Amino acid sequence: MNQKMNKLTNRVQGIISISSKGVGYVAIGEGKNKEQDPEIDFKHLNTALHGDMVEILLHAKGENRQTAEVIKIISRAKMSFAGVIETENKLFFLKPDDTKMYTDILISKENLNQAKVGDKVFVEIISWEDHRKAPEGRVVKILGKPGENETEMHSIAMEKGFSAHLSPEAEQEAKEIKQHGIQESDFVDRRDFRNILTFTIDPSDAKDFDDAISFQILPPLLTGEGRGEVVYEIGVHIADVSHYVKVDSGLDREARDRGTSVYLVDRTIPMLPETLSNDLCSLVPNQDRLTMSAVFVVDKNCIVKSEWFGRTVIHSAKRFTYEEAEISIHKAGSPLHKELSILNTLAKKLTKDRFAHGAISLEQEEVKFILDEKGVPIKVIKKERGDSNKLIEEFMLLANKYVAKFLSPKKNKKDASEENISLYRVHDLPSKEKMEDLAFFLRNLGYKISLHDGIIPNHEINTLLHKLEGKPEADTVHRAVIRSMAKAIYSTKNIGHYGLAFEYYTHFTSPIRRYPDIIVHRLLMEHLENTRPNGRGLSVGREKIVKGNFQQKFMEYEKIARISSEQEKRASDAERASIKYKQVEYMSKRQGEKFSGVISGITEWGIYVEEIETKCEGLVKVRDMEDDFYVFNEKKLELVGQKKKHIYRLGGRVKIKVKGVDLERKTIDYVLV
């Protein structure tokens, strides 16, 4: 619950959500009771914007829905917007791209900052005292001409809070670090893996390689269970970013504020300067690189016999693309076929074990755009996920799981100490209300689903998703399952990871692109110093991460967890927005063309259809369905023709034609054919 209610004064605090029609809602109900959430019309918003923390006053309850008015803005979520400069009656104003921003922003001549009518710009609200008047703003940055690729991608990033440029301080620090390079002194106190086979597997267009795998076959075990069996040593080596990014440096502050790299359709906005992310920290082949490692000795069933954590130095022998690794896994005579084949077999055992313990399969088909030199999409292809992808995924999961377990306080310890602080990646149980909604949705599609203590058992979800493979409604059901789940977040409180079925889980494997991983690396080094010499006579350097007492540290990590979770969501929203823009742009060149689609959503105003090959979703409006008069059946989630009795249901296949697109609103209109 994100609200506080004072029953004596009928005042409620909470996060306000605002629809594209300019109507606000503050959540006070849960699940099926969300219709109780008070509605706030435009004239009672009192300058509140989408995502703001507000205090509202509930009106006297009438026969209809509870209404309310905003009486206080507690904190603002956002005060800057992208859009196009327009003029009317000698006044200049911004028409925001954000559909949840319900008013234009006035801009005086002196605050245009050389922007002209028709320019797409980024504007900051500088004054808004009277809700009866439009807010006043000033142009912070001129983005370019609407419709141009550079303009639109910068607009999406800045709208979500990510500047394309890192701070000069961070860039200068990175430059100085690069000039210093890697010295022999950097290898001191590191376990040396340079003579052990090590390689990377990444997408063909990857520029930063933050993880590598080492592999060697060890002599058979001499004692204990499994004596005489062959065992393998598998090293998960991660770029040692914390060696370069020191606590409270300019680089550290920049990475902390950003939280993550942002991946748009045509570019990456890095968390760290490219001199580090694509060069000194990147685990490129044929170069010595500094790493943090989780090293496992496993048997033929990939049961971990021992683990080791610490700082290392590696020398990658080969850089595989996923496509190249896929060939090597399955084709004898290919580079490292034997090693990759063994690793693939071991990874499959890890996968099987995860699902046996209740992990949920939530893989969805993804698309990739092929762009021309101007950034215009000319082709859309489906991303392939083969054994090479899953191999890397499983060993990264293994490292994250064991690092989290190593950093966790021992269950028999009673006293809290510095050792107890850690940063986890957690995933809560789904709410019973959302599970009931999912079960209702699936039953309407004809699938038998049971609830146990209000939750659909994981094995039932996995069985259903497996049955759906290759069927048109598969993606629709996948999305419904994902929507029913809680969101994975960062936290200092370990509640486990429901989706992965792990008791312990963290993020350790991507410090080039995620700030929490840098924090986990620092915590790991502190923990290693506090618990042991690392078993090979190597001491470990200590760097205090946060100064102050235990409670101050705990609060600081809580703040880092919250900011990182928020930034992750913003980055994900930016990625989705860039994909949606390119989908709309792609279809804008294909007006009048016919396609096959799958019904992905049904409402009273029409049916949403996802084109099969490109995943471009658009709306078929009821008013354009001229062959009959259609009525929405909310209980069964279907549109029913009153004369011909034709029924449109989720997952149904239809033929569509592109009627029109709106690039500003990122919408596609289809008609049935």
N, C-alpha and C positions, 0 to 999 in steps of 0.2 A: 504493500500500500504506500503511495507517495503523497498521502495527505494527512493532515491533522484536523480534527473537528472539535469545536467548542460548542457543546450542545446548549449551553446557556445563552449564547449570543447568535446561534445559527451562522457562525463563521467557519469557513473551511479553507485550509491551505493545501495547495497541490500544484501539479504541473498542468498548464492549460494546453489543450490541443485545439487547433483552429482548422476548420475545413476550408476547402477552396471557395466556398460560398460566404466565408467570413463569419461563420458561427462557431462559438467556442464551447468546449466541454472540459470539465474538471472531474477526474475519476474519483468517485467515492464508493462505487460498487465494484464487485469482482465477478468475473465469469458471466453467468447468465443474468446477473443483476446490473450489468453495465447500462441498461436502459434507464436506470435510476440516476445516472450521472446528470447533474444539473446542466441545462442548456443556457448559453449566454449569447444573446443576440448582439448584432453589430454595435448598436448604440450604448450597450452596457459593457463593452470590452474595456473602455477607459484606457486606451493605448497598449493594452496587453498584446503581446505577440506570441506566435506559436513556440511552445517550449519554455516560456517564462514560468518561474515559480511565483504564484499569485495567492492573494487572499481574497475570497469571495464571500458575499453576503447572500444567503439563500432567501428567496422571496417566499411569501406566504404560499403554501401548497394549494393549488387548485385542482380541477378535475384532470387536467392534462399534465404533461411532463413538468417536472420541477425546473424552475428557472432561477437565475441568479444574476448578480452583477459583480464585476471586479472592483474591489475597494482599495487594493494596494498591490503594487508590483514589488515583490520581495527581491527577486534577482532576474536579470535579463539573460536569455539564452543566446541572443544574437541581435546585433544592431547594425550589421553591414549587409548590403544586398547588391547583386549584379542585375543589370538591366540595360535598357536603351533610353537615351536622353530624347525626350519629346518636348514640344513647345505648343502653347495655346494661350491666346490673349497676352502675348509678350511675357508669359511666365514659362520657366523651364522646370521640368520635373522628370523623375525617373519612373519608368514603368517596370517594376521588378519582375524578374523571371520566376521567382519563387511564388507558386500558386497559393501558398498559405499566407503570403503578405497581402493583406486586403486593402491597402491604400497606397496611392502613389506618394513619392517623396519629393517635396519642393526643393529646388536648388537655385539659390540666388546667382547672379552673374559672377560675382566675385568668388563663389565657391565652385564654379565650373572647372577651374584649373585647366583651361584651354580645351576642354571637351566641347564637341560640336553636336548639334542635333543629328540624331541617327547613329551616333557612336554607342557602342556597348561599353559600359563603365562599371566600376565598383564604387559604391557610395556608402558612406558612413552617416548614420543619423546623429546629428549634433544637438538637436533640440526637439522635444515633443511634450509640451506642458499641457496643452488643451486637446482633448480627444475629439473635439468638434472641428478641429483644424488639421490639415495634413502635417506630417512631420517635416522638419527641415533637415537637409543633408548637405554634404560636400563630397565632391569627387575625390576619391583616394587614388584611383588608378584608371587610366584609359586602356581598355582591353583590346580594342580594335573594331572592325566592322562586323556586324552580326552575320552569322552564316559561315564565316571563315573558320577553318579548323583551329588555328592557333587561338583565336578569340574565344571560341566556344569551350575548348578544353581548359583554358585559363579561367574562364568564367565559372565552370563547374568546380574546379579545385578551390578557388577563392571563396565561392559560395559556401563551401563546407569548411572553410577555415585554414586552407593550406596554400601558402604562398609558394610560387615556383622557385623563389630564391632563398637560400639559406643566409643566415646572418653573416656579415663580413668578418666578425670575430671568429665564428666557427670555420669559415673558409680559410682564414689566415692561419689558424692553429693546424688545420689539416695540411696546409701547404708546408709548414715548418716540419711537421712529422714526416711527411713524404721526403723532404730534403734530407732528413736524418737517416731514413731508410731502416733496414734491418741490420743490426750489428752482431758480431760474435757474442758480445756480452748479453744480448737478448736470449741466447740459447741456454744460459746458465740456469740451473734448477728446473730444466724442462726434460721430460722423457723424450728420447729421440726415436722418431718413427721414420726417419728419412730412408732407411734401408728396408723398410717393410712396404709391400705393395699397397699403394694408396691411389684412389681415383675419385673423380666427381661424376655425377649424373645430373644433368640440368636441362631445362628447355633449350631449344636450338637458338633462341634469341636472348638468352640470359647473359647479363653482363657482370653480375656479382655472384660469386660462388661462395656461399658461407658454410657449406657442409661437404665433407668428404668421408669416404669409407676406406678403412684399411682392412686387409684380410690376410690371415695366414693359417695354415693347418699345423696344429701343435702335435707333439708326440702323444701317444695314447696315455690315458690316466694310469698311474701305477698303483694307486690305492683307492679305497672307498667304493661307493656304488658307481657302477659304470666302468670299473677297472678294465683296462685293455681296449676301451673304445677310443676312436679318434675324436678329438675335440678341436674346436676352431676358436681363434681369437678374432673378434670383430671390433674395430675401433670406429667410433663415431666422432669425427674431428670437426670442431666448429671454430670459425674465425675468432681469434682472441681480441675482440673489439675493445674489451675493458682494459687491455694493455695500453691502448692508445687513448681511449676516451676516459680521462681522469675525472674523479668526483668534482663537481661544481666548476668544471672548466667551461669555456664557451661551447665546445662540442657537446658536452654533457647537458647543458641547459637547452641547447637547440634540440637535441634528441629527445629530451624529456618533454618539452613543449609539444613537439610533433607526435611523439609516441610511436609512429609507424611510418614506413614509406607508403606512398599512394600509387596504385597501379591503375592508370587510365588506359583506354583502348590503345592509344598510340604512344604512350610515354610512361616513364616512372618519375615521380617526384620523390627523390630519395630523402631518407631521414638524416643521412650523413653525407658530407661532401663526396663527390665522385672520386677524388684523389685517394680516399680511404675505401669507399664501398666498392668501386670498380677496379681498384689497384692494390694498395698495400694490404688491405684486409681480405681481398678476394683470393680464394684458394686456386689460383691459376696453375696450369700444369708446368712442370719443369722449373719451378721456383720454390725456394725454401719459404715456408709460411708459419707464423706463430698461431697456435691453436689451443683451445680448451677441449678436453677430450673425455669421453665416457667409453671405457674399454671393457668388453665383455668376453669371458670364456664361456662357450656354450657347447652343449653336446649335439648329437645328430637330430634331436627333437627340439632344438633351440631353447632348451632349459638352461637358464643362467647358472653356471657353477661358481663364478666369481666376477666381481666388477672392480674397476679402478677409475678414479677421477683425478684430474689434475691438468697442469699446463704441459704442453707438448710442442714439438716442432715436426712438421711433415714436409714431404716433397712429393706432390702429386705426379704420378707417372702418366696419367691420361685424363683428358676431359671427354667424357661421353655425352652426347645428346641422348634424350630418352629414346629416340628412334634407333640410334646406333646400339645402345645398350639392349634394346629389345631384340635386335638381330643376334647380338652376342650371347644372350641368354639361351636362345633356342637353336642356334646354328653352329654345329661343330666346326672348328677351324677358324671361327671368328675371334677377334682379340679378346683375351681373358674369358673365353667361353667356359672353361672349367670353373673358375672362381665365381663368375656371375651365376652360373647354373646352380652351384651349391648355395650361394646367398639367396637365390630365388626360392629354392626349396625350403630353406630355413625361414624366409619371410612368410611363406604360405602357412607354415606351422604357427607362426605368431598370429597371423590373421585368424586361423581356425580357433586358436585358444581365446582370442578376444571375443569372438562371437559366441563361443561356448560359455563365456562368463557374462553374456548379456549385452555386448556392444550392439549398437544400431547402425544399419547400413543406410547412409543418407547421401550417397553419390548421385549427382545429377548431371545430365548432359550439359556441356557448355559449348559455346560457339566462339570462334575467333574471326576477326575481320581482316581481310586483305585490303590494304589501303593503297591508293595511288600516291604520287609524289606530293599532292596537295592535301593528303589526309582524307580523301573522299573514299568511302567503302565501295569496292568494285566486286567483292566476293565475300561470302560468309561460309566458313567451314566448321565442321564439328571437331572439337578437341578429342583426341583419342587418349584413353587411359589404359595402358598395357601393364604387363608384369613389372616393367622397369620402374614405372611410377609407383606402383604398390610396394616394390622392394624398398625404395628410399623411404617411403612413408612409414613403413613398419619399423625400420631401424631408427628413424627419428622419434617415433612414438616410444620405442623401447628406451632410448636415452632420456627423453623427457620424463618418463615414468620413474626410472631409477634415480635420476637426479632429485626429483621431488621427494621420493622416499628417503633418500640420504639426508636431505635438508630438513626433514620433518622431525619434530621433537619425539624422543622415544616415549612410548606409551606408559612406561613405568616411571617416568620422571614426574615429580609432583611440583617442583619449583619452576616458575617461569624464569627464563634467563635470556640473554642475547641470542643464544642458540635457537630459541623457539621461533624467532622471526623468520618467515619465509614468504615467498610470493608464489601463489598457486594459480593455475588455470582451472577454474571450477565450472561445473555445469550442474545446475540443480534439477531435482525431479520436476516433471511437468505438473501443472496444476490440474486438479481433478476436473475443474470446469472445462478447461481446454481439451482434456482427454474425452470428456463426454461429448463435446462438440465434434471432435474428430471421429468418434465412434458413430455418431449420428450421420455425419457426412459420408463415411465409408459404407454404412448400411444402406443409405440411399443409392449408392452406386452398385449395390447388390452383393457386398462382401460381408460375410458373417464375422463379427468382431465381438469379443467378450471383454468385460471389464473386471479386474480383480482389485479390490480396495480402491476403486476409482481410476485405475491405471490400466491401459492396454498393455498386456505383457510384451516385452521386447521381442520374444521369439515369434509372436503373432505378427508384429509389424514387419520383421525381417522376412517371414514366410510370404506375406502379402506382397512386399516389394519385389521379392524374387519372382513371384508369379506374374507380376506386372511387366517384367523386362520385355521390351519389344512391343508392348501394347501402347495404343495412342494416349491412354489416360495416365501413363506412368508418371510423367512430369507433374501433372496436376495433383496426383496423390502425393508424390514426393514433397511438393510445396506445402500441401495441407499438413503433412506429418511434421515438417520443419516448423511451420507456424505454430503448431501445438506445443512445441518444445520451449523450455526456458532458453535464454541466451547465455552462451558461455562468456564468462567475464574473468578478470583478474581479482584476486582477493588474498588477504593475509590469513583468512580463515579457511581451513581445508574442509570442504564438504564432499570432496570427490568429484569425479567426472562421470555423470550419468550416461551420456552418449557413448563414451569409450569404455564404460564399465571398469574404470580404474579408481582404486582407492586413493592413489596419489598421482598427481599430474601437474606439470608446470610447462613453461616455454623456455627452452635452453638452446634450441638449434638454429635460431635465426637472428643473431644480434646485429647484423648489418641492417636489418629492416624493421626490428621491433625493439623498443626500449626495455620492456620487461625482461627480455633475454639478457640484456647487459646487466641488469640488476641481479638476476639469478646467477650469472657468472661471478659477480662480486661476492654475493652471499656464499657461493660454493667455495671460493678461495678463503674467505674468513672462516668458514666451517672446517675446511681442511686443516687450517693452522690450529684451530681450537681442539681438534679431535686427535690428530696423529701426525707424525712424520709419514709421508705417503707410501712407505713400504720399500722404497728403492733408495733411501738415504737422501732424498731430495727435499729440501725445505721449500716452503711456499711463501711468497711475499704477501704482506698484509696491507690492505688499504681500507681504512675506516670509511664506510659508505655514508653513514649519517652520524653526525656528532650528537652527543646528548645522552640522556638516560634511556632506559628501556622503553618507557612510555612515550617519550618523544620520538624515538625511532619507530615504534609501532605505528604511531599516528602518521609519521612521514611516509611509511610504506603503504598505509591505507590510502593516503592521498595519491601516491604514484599509481596504485592499482585502479583507483577511480578515474584519474585522468587518462590512463592508458586505455581503459575500457571505453571511455567516451570518444577518444580519438580513433580507436579502432572502428567504432560505429560510423563516425563521420567519413573515414576513409572508405569504408564499404559502401556508404551511400554515394560517395563521389564516383566510385568505380561503376556502380549500377547506373548512375545518371549518365556517365559517358557511354556505356553500352546502349542504353535506351536512346540516346541522341543519335548514335551511329545507326541503330536499327531504323529509326524514323527517317534519317537521311538516306539510307539505302532504299527504303520503300518510296521515298519522294521521287526517285528516278523511275519508278515502276507503276505509276498511276495507270489504271486501266488493265494491268496485267492480272492473270488469274493464278491462284495457288491452292494447295491443299492445306487445311488447318485442323486443329483440334480445339474443341471448346474448353477453355481454361477457367472460365468464370461465368456466372449467370446472375443478373440483377433484374430489377423491374424495368430498367431503362434499356436493356439489351444484353447481348451475349459477347463475352470477350473470347477472341479466337487467337491462338498462337500458331503462326505459320510453321509447318513441320520442319523444314530444313534450316531456316534462319532463326527460329524462335522469336520472330518479330510479332509482338502481341498488339492487337488492335481491337476496336469495338465495332460490333454490328448493332446499330441503334434499332430499337423496336420500331421507330417510325419509318425506317427503311425496309422493314420486313412487310412488304405490301401484299403478300399472297394470302394473308389471314390476319385476324385480330388476336394477338397473343397476350396471355395473362400469366403473370409470374406466380408460381406456387412456391412459397417460401419454405414450407416444410420439406418438400421433396427437391428443392433447388432445381426447378425446371421451368421452361417456358412452354405453355400449351396453347396450340391454335384452337380457337373456339369452334370453327366450322369444320376444318379438315382433320382436327385432332392430332396434328403433327406435334411431336414433343422434342424439344432440344434439351439434352442433358449434358452434364460435365463429362468430358472424355469422348464425346461424340465427334466423328469426323465430318467435316463440311468442306464445300468448295467456296472460295471467297475471291473477291476482286478488290483491288485497292481503289477506294473512292477518293480519298484525299488524306493529306497529312498536315500537321501543324508543328513546325520545327520549334517554335517558341514554347509551346506547351508540351512538346515531346509526345504527341498523340498521333495515332493512325486510325483512320476510319475505313472499315471494310464493308462490303455488301455481300450478301449470299448470292451465289449463281447456281 
